[in-house]
Amino acid sequence: MTNRWVGVTIDCLDVERIAGFWSALLDRPRTPSRPGWVYLGHPGDPQPRLTFQPVTEPKHAKIRLHLDVAVDDIDQGIAQVVALGGRFTGERHDYDEGVVVVMADPEEHEFCLVHYY
């Protein structure tokens, strides 16, 4: 038996808004989805599919798993996230390999922008 990673599911109050944010940020189109849900990609795609699942309760604490999004320019990446309705948390880490900044989408799901040298 071979196990493989095929996707990530993100709980959302406003599925359309959050899926739209991630679709624009990652340049991934919507694909046919269950009613009320939004999928970006298919299970067999080279990149894992993102699934946006409706929930009724807001996020209350820092999530323990997050996405890393590679960018060519960290400042342009931050500006793009902000223009799409997300925010820069103010947390930045500079390493020998590159830079990592912690961002949040419009519902405060944290993720990192990474720029490798």
Secondary structure, DSSP 8 states (H G I E B T S, - for coil): ------EEEEEESSHHHHHHHHHHHHT--EE---TT-EEES-TTSSS-EEEEEE-SS---S--S---EEE-S-HHHHHHHHHHTT-EEEEEEEEETTEEEEEEE-TT--EEEEEEE-
